[in-house]
Amino acid sequence: MQRSQRTILRDYDIRPVKRRGQNFLVDGNLARSIAQDTLELGSRVLELGAGAGALTTHLLPTAEIVVCVEVDRNLCALLISEHGELPNFRMVEGDLSNMDWHATVAEVGGKPVIAGNLPYVLTSKVLFALAELRNVTSGAVFMVQKEVAERMTSTPGGKDFGILAVVLGSVFDIKLVRTVPSSVFWPKPDVESAIVRLVPKAFQADEVWEDEEFKIFTATVKTLFGQRRKKLRNQLRQHFNLGSEEVDAMAAKLGIDVDRRPEQCSGTDFRRLAAALALRGPA
């Protein structure tokens, strides 16, 4: 019979480290469901912030390989003690804030699924890293704060629509799988969480994002959403040094209403706009 997470943490005399924002998932049924969601996307898994192994325990019996990343040395020791003898388990002691993502993904091999309960302070960093990994992963299943999940899955015109929805939504199909109450964690956080699933979009050959194009696109989106309530017309003049006639000509050519605000534009609008600005060259 599997020991509960509370029992494992007690056995190893481990308590949450507040400065790391540690909240351990202690609901076994939820962990099992997240593992199933993950394994539906692929059998090779990169688990971020593995903690005390709540998810790891349910991945290992079925997965081809699980590479766990954890920064806390005590938790690394726990994971190795619990799972180190299994042939499909690997441990990486690493910090998500400065990890070599491509090297770590390569260590898993194939096109792994990336999964984990993301620390709040690193959520955006991990999500933007995932966007950069779009061609070398089979997708991701993450636990994030509910408000972040709502931003990720928002649509143009909504109050939550912003950089995350545009950048991630341009390369992934994103689904909010379920919301999660604070009671499944120890200690209980002050916010609700949610499970999100991201699956790489299937593109036609002429739609595939080249790395340089995606880099320019992301930078353009971030610039324009820096003043999300300001119309595109004004921002193109301010940030990209376009004259009024140039703005009108570009808008007519691209079929984009530049009197809209960034939050009212689609990912396709941003892609066309970023490409046109890149062709124009530096401001």
C-alpha positions as CSV (number, residue, x, y, z in Angstrom):
1,M,0.0,0.0,0.0
2,Q,1.3,3.4,-1.0
3,R,2.1,5.8,1.9
4,S,0.4,9.1,1.9
5,Q,2.3,12.3,1.2
6,R,1.8,13.4,4.8
7,T,3.3,10.2,6.0
8,I,6.3,10.5,3.7
9,L,7.0,14.1,4.7
10,R,6.7,13.1,8.4
11,D,9.0,10.1,7.9
12,Y,11.7,12.4,6.4
13,D,11.1,15.2,8.9
14,I,10.4,17.7,6.1
15,R,8.4,20.8,6.6
16,P,7.4,23.5,4.0
17,V,10.1,26.2,3.4
18,K,8.2,29.5,3.3
19,R,10.8,31.4,1.3
20,R,10.5,28.9,-1.5
21,G,6.7,29.1,-1.4
22,Q,6.4,25.3,-0.8
23,N,2.8,23.9,-0.7
24,F,2.9,20.2,-0.9
25,L,0.1,18.4,-2.8
26,V,-1.3,15.9,-0.3
27,D,-4.4,14.7,-2.1
28,G,-3.6,11.3,-3.7
29,N,-6.7,11.1,-5.9
30,L,-5.9,14.5,-7.5
31,A,-2.2,13.6,-8.0
32,R,-3.4,10.4,-9.7
33,S,-5.7,12.4,-12.0
34,I,-2.9,14.8,-12.9
35,A,-0.6,11.9,-13.7
36,Q,-3.3,10.4,-16.0
37,D,-3.7,13.8,-17.8
38,T,0.0,13.9,-18.3
39,L,0.5,10.4,-19.5
40,E,-2.3,10.9,-22.1
41,L,0.1,13.3,-23.9
42,G,3.2,11.0,-23.8
43,S,5.2,8.5,-21.8
44,R,8.3,10.5,-21.4
45,V,7.9,13.1,-18.6
46,L,9.9,16.1,-17.3
47,E,8.5,16.9,-13.9
48,L,9.2,20.3,-12.6
49,G,9.3,21.0,-8.8
50,A,8.8,17.3,-8.0
51,G,8.7,18.1,-4.2
52,A,8.0,15.0,-2.2
53,G,6.9,13.0,-5.2
54,A,3.1,13.3,-5.0
55,L,2.9,13.2,-8.8
56,T,6.1,11.2,-9.4
57,T,4.6,8.2,-7.5
58,H,1.7,8.0,-10.0
59,L,3.8,8.6,-13.1
60,L,6.5,6.0,-12.6
61,P,4.4,2.8,-12.8
62,T,3.4,3.7,-16.4
63,A,5.9,6.2,-17.8
64,E,8.8,5.2,-20.0
65,I,11.0,7.7,-18.1
66,V,10.4,10.5,-15.5
67,V,13.1,13.1,-15.0
68,C,12.4,15.1,-11.8
69,V,13.7,18.6,-11.3
70,E,13.9,19.8,-7.7
71,V,16.0,22.6,-6.1
72,D,15.5,21.6,-2.5
73,R,18.4,19.2,-1.6
74,N,16.4,17.5,1.2
75,L,13.6,16.8,-1.3
76,C,16.1,15.5,-3.9
77,A,17.4,13.1,-1.2
78,L,13.8,12.0,-0.4
79,L,13.0,11.3,-4.1
80,I,16.2,9.4,-4.6
81,S,15.6,7.3,-1.5
82,E,12.0,6.5,-2.5
83,H,12.5,6.0,-6.3
84,G,16.2,5.9,-7.0
85,E,16.3,2.1,-7.7
86,L,13.6,2.3,-10.4
87,P,15.1,2.2,-14.0
88,N,12.8,4.8,-15.4
89,F,13.6,7.4,-12.7
90,R,16.1,10.3,-13.1
91,M,16.9,13.1,-10.7
92,V,18.1,16.6,-11.6
93,E,18.9,19.0,-8.8
94,G,18.2,22.3,-10.5
95,D,16.7,25.7,-10.1
96,L,13.9,26.6,-12.6
97,S,14.9,30.2,-12.5
98,N,18.2,29.5,-14.3
99,M,17.8,26.1,-15.9
100,D,19.1,25.1,-19.3
101,W,15.7,24.1,-20.7
102,H,16.9,22.6,-23.9
103,A,19.6,20.6,-22.3
104,T,17.2,19.3,-19.6
105,V,14.6,18.3,-22.2
106,A,17.3,16.6,-24.2
107,E,18.1,14.5,-21.1
108,V,14.6,13.2,-21.1
109,G,14.8,12.3,-24.8
110,G,12.1,12.2,-27.4
111,K,9.4,14.9,-27.1
112,P,8.6,14.8,-23.4
113,V,5.5,16.0,-21.6
114,I,6.4,18.7,-19.1
115,A,4.4,18.6,-15.9
116,G,4.3,20.0,-12.4
117,N,3.0,22.3,-9.7
118,L,4.5,25.6,-10.7
119,P,5.8,28.0,-8.0
120,Y,3.9,31.3,-8.3
121,V,7.0,33.4,-8.5
122,L,8.3,31.3,-11.5
123,T,5.1,30.6,-13.3
124,S,5.5,33.2,-16.1
125,K,9.2,32.2,-16.5
126,V,8.3,28.6,-17.0
127,L,5.4,29.3,-19.3
128,F,7.5,31.5,-21.6
129,A,10.2,28.8,-21.5
130,L,7.5,26.3,-22.6
131,A,6.7,28.5,-25.6
132,E,10.3,28.4,-26.6
133,L,10.2,24.6,-26.3
134,R,7.1,24.3,-28.5
135,N,8.9,22.2,-31.1
136,V,10.6,19.7,-28.7
137,T,7.7,18.8,-26.4
138,S,4.5,16.9,-26.6
139,G,2.7,19.4,-24.4
140,A,2.4,20.2,-20.8
141,V,0.1,19.7,-17.7
142,F,0.6,22.3,-15.0
143,M,-0.9,23.3,-11.7
144,V,-1.1,27.1,-11.5
145,Q,-3.0,29.7,-9.6
146,K,-6.5,29.9,-10.9
147,E,-6.2,33.5,-12.0
148,V,-3.2,32.5,-14.1
149,A,-5.2,29.7,-15.7
150,E,-8.0,32.1,-16.5
151,R,-5.5,34.5,-18.1
152,M,-4.0,31.7,-20.2
153,T,-7.4,30.6,-21.5
154,S,-9.0,34.0,-22.0
155,T,-10.1,35.3,-25.4
156,P,-9.8,38.7,-27.2
157,G,-11.9,41.4,-25.6
158,G,-12.0,39.8,-22.2
159,K,-10.5,41.5,-19.1
160,D,-8.0,38.7,-18.6
161,F,-6.8,38.6,-22.2
162,G,-3.1,39.5,-22.3
163,I,0.4,38.4,-23.1
164,L,0.1,34.8,-21.8
165,A,-3.0,34.1,-23.8
166,V,-1.6,35.6,-27.0
167,V,1.9,34.1,-26.9
168,L,1.0,30.6,-25.5
169,G,-2.3,30.5,-27.5
170,S,-0.5,31.1,-30.7
171,V,1.4,27.8,-30.4
172,F,-0.6,25.7,-28.0
173,D,-4.2,24.6,-27.6
174,I,-4.9,25.4,-24.0
175,K,-7.6,23.9,-21.7
176,L,-8.4,24.6,-18.1
177,V,-9.0,21.0,-17.0
178,R,-10.3,21.5,-13.5
179,T,-10.1,23.9,-10.6
180,V,-8.4,22.9,-7.4
181,P,-9.3,23.9,-3.8
182,S,-6.6,25.0,-1.4
183,S,-7.5,22.1,0.9
184,V,-5.5,19.6,-1.3
185,F,-2.2,21.3,-0.2
186,W,-0.2,21.4,3.0
187,P,0.0,24.1,4.1
188,K,-3.2,25.6,2.5
189,P,-2.4,28.5,0.2
190,D,-4.5,31.6,0.2
191,V,-5.6,31.2,-3.4
192,E,-7.3,28.6,-5.5
193,S,-5.4,26.7,-8.2
194,A,-6.3,25.0,-11.5
195,I,-4.9,22.3,-13.8
196,V,-4.2,23.5,-17.3
197,R,-3.2,21.3,-20.3
198,L,-1.3,22.7,-23.3
199,V,-1.0,20.7,-26.5
200,P,1.1,22.0,-29.4
201,K,-1.0,23.2,-32.3
202,A,-0.9,21.3,-35.6
203,F,0.4,23.7,-38.2
204,Q,0.4,23.5,-42.0
205,A,4.0,23.7,-43.4
206,D,3.6,27.4,-44.3
207,E,2.3,28.2,-40.8
208,V,5.1,26.8,-38.7
209,W,6.8,29.4,-36.5
210,E,10.5,29.9,-37.2
211,D,12.5,30.8,-34.0
212,E,13.4,34.3,-35.1
213,E,9.8,35.0,-36.1
214,F,8.5,33.8,-32.8
215,K,11.1,35.9,-30.9
216,I,10.0,39.0,-32.7
217,F,6.4,38.2,-32.3
218,T,6.8,37.7,-28.5
219,A,8.7,41.0,-28.1
220,T,6.0,42.9,-30.1
221,V,3.2,41.4,-28.0
222,K,5.0,42.4,-24.8
223,T,5.6,45.9,-26.0
224,L,2.0,46.5,-27.1
225,F,0.5,45.0,-23.9
226,G,2.8,47.3,-21.9
227,Q,0.1,49.9,-22.5
228,R,-2.9,47.6,-23.0
229,R,-5.5,50.4,-22.9
230,K,-3.8,52.5,-25.5
231,K,-4.9,52.1,-29.1
232,L,-2.6,50.3,-31.6
233,R,-2.4,53.4,-33.8
234,N,-0.8,55.5,-31.0
235,Q,1.5,52.7,-29.9
236,L,2.8,52.1,-33.4
237,R,3.7,55.7,-33.7
238,Q,5.2,55.8,-30.2
239,H,7.1,52.5,-30.0
240,F,7.9,51.8,-33.7
241,N,8.3,55.4,-35.0
242,L,5.7,55.1,-37.7
243,G,4.1,58.1,-39.2
244,S,0.3,58.4,-39.4
245,E,0.3,57.6,-43.1
246,E,2.6,54.6,-42.6
247,V,0.2,53.3,-39.9
248,D,-2.8,53.7,-42.1
249,A,-1.0,51.9,-45.0
250,M,0.1,49.0,-42.9
251,A,-3.4,48.7,-41.3
252,A,-5.0,48.6,-44.8
253,K,-2.5,46.0,-46.1
254,L,-2.8,43.7,-43.1
255,G,-6.6,44.2,-42.6
256,I,-6.1,45.2,-38.9
257,D,-8.1,47.9,-37.2
258,V,-5.5,50.0,-35.5
259,D,-8.1,51.9,-33.5
260,R,-8.5,48.8,-31.4
261,R,-6.6,48.2,-28.2
262,P,-4.2,45.2,-27.8
263,E,-6.7,43.3,-25.7
264,Q,-9.2,43.4,-28.6
265,C,-6.8,41.8,-31.1
266,S,-6.3,38.1,-31.9
267,G,-3.1,36.2,-32.0
268,T,-3.3,36.2,-35.8
269,D,-3.5,40.0,-35.8
270,F,-0.3,40.2,-33.7
271,R,1.5,37.7,-35.9
272,R,0.8,39.7,-39.0
273,L,1.7,42.9,-37.4
274,A,4.9,41.6,-35.9
275,A,6.0,40.2,-39.3
276,A,5.2,43.5,-41.0
277,L,7.2,45.5,-38.4
278,A,10.1,43.1,-38.8
279,L,10.2,43.5,-42.5
280,R,10.2,47.3,-42.1
281,G,13.4,47.0,-40.0
282,P,14.5,48.9,-36.9
283,A,12.6,52.0,-36.0
